[in-house]
Amino acid sequence: MKILILGAGKVGGTIAESLAREAFDITLVDNDPNIVEELRDKLDVRAVHGSGAHPDILRQAGADDADMLIAVTASDEVNMVACQVCYSLFKTPKKIARIRSSAYPTKQGFFSQDHMPIDVLIDPEEVVMNNIRQLLEHPGALQVLDFADGRVQLVAVRAYYGGPLVGRELRILREHMPGVDTRVAAIFRRGQAIRPDRDTVIEVDDEVFFIAAAQHINAITSELRKVEKPFKRIMIAGGGNIGIRLAQSIENGFAVKVLESRKDRCQEIAGELNHATILNIDVTDRELLLEENIEHADAFCAVTNDDEVNIMSSLMAKRLGVRQVMSLISKPAYVDLVQGSDIDIAISPEQATISSLLTHVRRADVVRVHSLRRGATEAIEAIVHGDIKNSKVVGKAIKDIALPPGTSIGAVARGDEVYIDHDEIVIETGDHVILFLVDKKQVRAVEKLFEVGISFFN
């Protein structure tokens, strides 16, 4: 597949690096010659210097025979014009664009072939907001990911000293919770991925990814760490787009305070919230935070557009007594540096965006892709098609499917039923299968496994 990526910033560069490892034909376009030269040397990709909105630059980059355009420059307008040019001049089959501004109408048919021909919209702020909201709904979780329209969830938690399962073999989990189906899909120990089996012993500070039906998630979390009380009082540092969206989505279920240092911005958002309290204060001012009783807050979410402000305010909030702090961090080098210290969760908008993009790049009928542990592994949801004659999986029990090395099936969703870690389950057409890949080099092999033979179309 030939993919044209516009914008070689954090998202564009990372997605190019990820896809280049999977043998895609990648061309990057950016108007910064230094970045172009650096990526040309660093990655096995073609790089072109110029504006992604110019037809001649797009033609030079190979738009006339590209299978997909991914427009992730810093400008919404450049991304939109590039999609229009590729649609009108080059007939590019699939066009994906990152659109940040909420000023453009997303639900009125504006982004359609008749108006602005963008096939897939990527909204990083919406993705980040949803991630934080789910973390607030699952105290103690490091990551919460949905599959099968929310029926199945994958959750990451850190194992704490004193948890019922810590120091014991995984086989105990099913014995300890006989009415709950779950599977530990992956474990990260001291930064390294471990493929778990029944004899694996959970250690303190392990980052454990488990999968289960959504209604069982909180019960399983309590097996790996102390039971967390539900969050009630939330402080949001930053009244920008992410902060206001987050406040709007949770203000009916939590007591919410939005902290914003710009007085004019406080006035702008005052009419957009019904129950949340808006405070015009500096989020790094210790005395002002104490005046607002920060020590009684259950969670502190730092979502300003400044990494340093987010980190410093989160560290201060933790030391002042907040149960859990989350910090939005754009610089990849900072993410691993701070998570697991006094900052409980570091949220990377780039990784969230990349997961959304990968869903549309994968072949076969892949409907969801989640990048785990900052891209180290992947979880994929694929829909099964075909029949016994033209499918490699239909009619086979999970234990009999020839999975690529480092790959496992964690769950199968069929109608309203969810089957977790049952080797005897026979795969049927229409099943949603959730797989885990410790080795991302096996992505193409997994895709081939779920592609149907040519006879399916005859």
N, C-alpha and C positions, 0 to 999 in steps of 0.2 A: 504494500500500500504506500502510495506517495502522499506525504503530508506536508503542507506548507504552514509554518508557524510564524505569525507576525508579532514581534515584540520579544526581545531576548532578555527581559528582566528576570526577576526571581521565578515567576510562574513559567514564562516561556522557556527560559534556560533549563529549569528543572524537568519540565515535561519533555523537552528535546532530549535531555540526557537519559531519561527513563525509557523513551521509545526507541532511541538509537541502540540501546542494549538489546532490544527485541527485534533488531534487523529491519525496522521500518526505513523507508527512504525519506529522510528528513531534510528540509531546507528551512533555514531561519532567516528572517528579514528584520533588520533594526537600523534606525537612523544614527546610531552611535558607532563610528568606525572602530573605536577601541574595543567595544564589547564584541563586535562582529569578529575582529581579529582574534580576540581571546578565545571565543567559543569555537572558532574554526580550528584553532590549535588543540584545544582541550577535548573536543568531541569529534566523533566520526560522522560529521554532518556537513552539508554545504551551507555557507552563510553569505548573505548578500547585504550590502550596505545601501540604505535608501528608505524612503517612506513607503509604508505598506499600503497607502491609499493611492499611489500612483500606478496607473496601468502598465507603464513601461517597466517599472521595478518588479511588479507582479509577474509580467511576462518573462523577464530575465530570471526570476526565481523559479519559473516552471509552472505557473498557474494554469497554462493551457492544457496540461495533462495531469494536474493534481487531483487526487481522489477526495481530499479533505482540506479545508482551510480552518485553522485555529487562530483567531484574531484576539490576542491578549496584550495589546499595547496599553500604555497608560491612558490613552485617550479613547473614550467611548465613540467619539465622532469618527476617528480614524478606523476603528474596528467596524463601524457600520458602513462607512464608505467602501472599505475593502470588500466586505461581503456583497455590496451592491455591484461593484466592479466585477468581482469573480462570477456573480450570477449573470450579469448582462453580457460580458465579453468572453468569459471562459467557460461558462456552463459548469462550474465546479459542483459536483454532486452533493457534498455536504459542507455546510458553513456553520461554524461555531464561533460565537463572539462573547467576550466578557463585557457586560454592561453594568456599570456601577451606579449611575445616576438614577434616582427614583423619579426623575422628571419625565422619563419616557414611559408611555402607557404600555404595560406588558400584557394587559388582559382585554384589550380592545381591538385585537387583530392588527395592530400596528406592525408587529414583527411577523410578517407573512409574505408569501410570494407576491402578493398583489401590492404590497407597500414596501416594507424593508425586509428583503429576503434573507433572513437569518433562520436557520433550521433549529438551532439549539442556543438558548440564552444561558450564560453562566453568570450568576449573581453571587459573588464571594461573600458579600455582607449578609445575605439571607442564609447562606450555608453556615457561616460562623455563628449567626444568631441561633439557628436551630441546634447546633452542637452545644452551645452554652445552655440553652433551655433544657435539653435532655440531661445534661450533667446536673443541673439544679434539681431535676426530678428524681435523680438517682444519687443521693449522697454517698460519697466514698468512691464513686467510679471515676476512672481517668479518661475513659472514652466510651461512648455509647453509640452504636451504629445499628440502623434499621435494615431489615431484609424482608422480602415478601410482604410489602405494604404494612410493615410494622408488626406483623405476627411473630417474627423471629428477631431477636436482638443479640448482638455481639457486644460484650462489655469487658473492658479492661479494668482490673483493680490491682492495687499493690498489697501483697500479703503482709500482714502485720503480726508481730509477736503476740501470741495469745489467741490467734484465730483458731477455730476448731480443726481446720485442715492443715495448718502449718506444722511441718515436721512429720506429716503422715503421707502415705501413698495415695495416689489419686483414686485407686479402686475403692477407697473408703467413702468417697463422695456419694456413690450410688447406694451404698449400704446405709449411710447416714441420712440420706434423703430419698427414701424408696419411692415416694410419690412424685418426684420431680425428675424429668428427663433433661440432662445437660451433658455437655462435653467440653473439656478444656482443649481448645484448639491450638493454642500456642503459649509458650512461656518465654519471657526474656529475663535472663539472669546475668547480671553484671554486663548488660549491653549485648549479649549474645543470644540468638534464637535457639531454643530447645524444642524439639518435636516430642511432645509428651506421650507417654503410654501409661498403662495401668500401674506400673511399678515406680513411676516418677514420684519423687518426694518433693513437696512444696517447701521452699525455704523462705525465711524472712526476707522481705524486700523484692521477692520475685514479682515481676509484672505479668499477671495471669490474664489471658484472654479466654473467656468462656462463652458458649452460645447456648441459648435456651429460648423457649417460648416467652414472650414478653411478660406474661403474668408471673413468671417465676424468678425474674432477674433479681429483685431485692432480697429474696430469701437466699439465693445462692451467694450473693455478695457477702452476706453476714457470715458465711462459712469461712471466708478468707480474711476477715478483719472484724474488728469490734462493730457491733450494731450501731448504725448511725441514725439519730433522730431525723425526721424530715426537716428540711429547711423551711423557715418561716420569714425571716428578715433578710432582705437582700440589698446590698449597696452596689450601685453601678457607677464606676468612675469613668466619666466621659459621656457627653450628650450629643455625640455625632450620630451618623446614620445607624451604626451597629447598636450604640447605646439606646437610642430612642426606639428602635425596632424591638430590642430585647425587653425594654420596659413595657412596651405595648403588649407583648406576647405573654408576659407573666404577671402584670399588675393585678389581675383578677384573682390570682391564686396565692400571691405573696404580698408582704408589706415591703414596698420598694421605695428606695431613695436614689435619685439620680444626682450625682455630683458633677457640676460643670463650672469651669473657671471663667468662661466668657459670659458676661452679663447679657449681651444681646442675644446669644444663643439660648440662654435660659428663657428669655421672653418669647423667642421663636417657638420653643417646644412646649411652652406652658399650656397651650390650647390643644396639644396632641395627646395629652395623657389625662385619664379620668380619675385615677386613684393614686398614682405615684406622686411622691413629694420631690420637688426640684429644688436643689440647693446650690447657690452661687458661691462655691468655695474652691480653693486650691487643693487638689487631691493629695498633694505631698505635704500639706501643712498639718503637723501632728496635733497641735493644740485645737485646730478647728475640727479635726476628725474626732477628737475626744469629746468636744462639745456636742457632737452629733451622736454620741453613745456608740461609737464604732465597736467597742468591746462586746456589745450585745448582738452584733450582726452575725448571722450564720454563714453568709457567703459574701465575698467581695470580688466583683468582676471588673478588672481594669481593661477598658476597651477604648482608650484614647488613641490618637494616631501617632503617638510618640512612644517607642519601645522603652526608652529610659524612664519616662514618667510612669508607664505601666509597671515596670519592674520595681521601681522605688516605692511607689504607692502600695503595691502588693506586699512587699517585704515589711513595710511599716504596718499595714493592716494585720498581717499575721502576728507580728510581735505585740500588737495592741490587743490581741485576743480573738480575732475572727477565726471561726472553725475551719473554713476552707477558702483559699484565695485562688483566683484564676487570672491569668495575665495574657493578653493578646500580644504576640511577639512576631513581627514580620521578618526579622533577620534570622535566617536558619542557624547561624552560629550560636545564637543566644538560646535557642530552644532547649537543646540537650544540656546546656550549661546551667540553666536555672531550674528545670523541672526536677522534682524530687528533693529540692532543698527546702527553703521556707515557702517557696511557691509550689502549691500542690499541683497545679495544672497549667502548662504553657500551651496556648492555642496558636497554631500556625495557620493563617489564612491561606498561605500558598499551598500547604498540604491539603487543606479542605477543597480548594479549587481544583487541584490536580486530581483528586479522587473523582470529582464531578466530570472532569474531562475524560478520564480513562474509561468511564462507563460508555462513552460514545465512540471511543477508538477501538474497543475490543470487538472481535469478530464473533461469529455464531450469535445466538440470541442472548447476549449478556445485558442484563437490565440494571445491574448495580455493581460498582467496584468501589472498594474502600481500601485506601492505603493505610497500612498499620505500622506503628512504630516509626513514624517519619519516613515511610517508603521502604522499609526493610522487607516487608512481606505484603501480600495482598489477600483480601477476601473477595470472592467473586460470586455473584448470583446469576445462574444461567437457567433459562427455560428450556425444557426438553421438547424436541419436535421429532416427527417421523414415527416409524414403527420398527418392528424387529428386523425387517429386511434391510432398511437403509440407515439405521441408527446404531452407534456403537454402545449405547447405554440402555435403550429401551428393552424391557424384558429381562434385564440382568439384576441380580442382587448386588447390593453395594460391595460386598466382599469379593465379587467376581469381576468387577470392573477394573481394567488395567490402567490404573491411575499413574501419571508421570511421577518420577522420584520427587519426594518432598511435598507431595500433594495429598490432601485428605478431604473427604466429604464430611462436613459437620452436621448438616441438617437437610431435610427434605420437607418442603411445604406442599401439601396436596389439598386443595380446597380449604376447609377450615381446620384440617389436621396438620400437626407439626410433628415430624419424627426426628428425634435426635439420636445420633450414634447407634443406629440399629443396622447391623451388617446384613441382616436377613431381608431388609426392605427391598422389594423389586421396583425398579424405576419404571414409571409410566409416562406416556405422552402428556404434556402439560404440567408436569412436576416442576417446581422451583427448587433447584439444587444449589446449596451454598457450599463453596469449596474454599480451602485455605492453601496458599502456596508459600512455602518457606523459601523456595528458590524461584525467583521471578523469571529466570531463563526458561521455565517450563510453561509460561503463559500460552505460547502458541500451541504447544502440545495439548493443553487443556481445551483451547478453542477448537482444535481439530476433533477432539473427543466428542464435542457437542454439536458439530456440524453434521448435517444429514447428507446422505448420498444423492447423486443426481437423479436417481429414480423417484425421489420424493416429489420432484417438480413435474414429472411426466404424467 
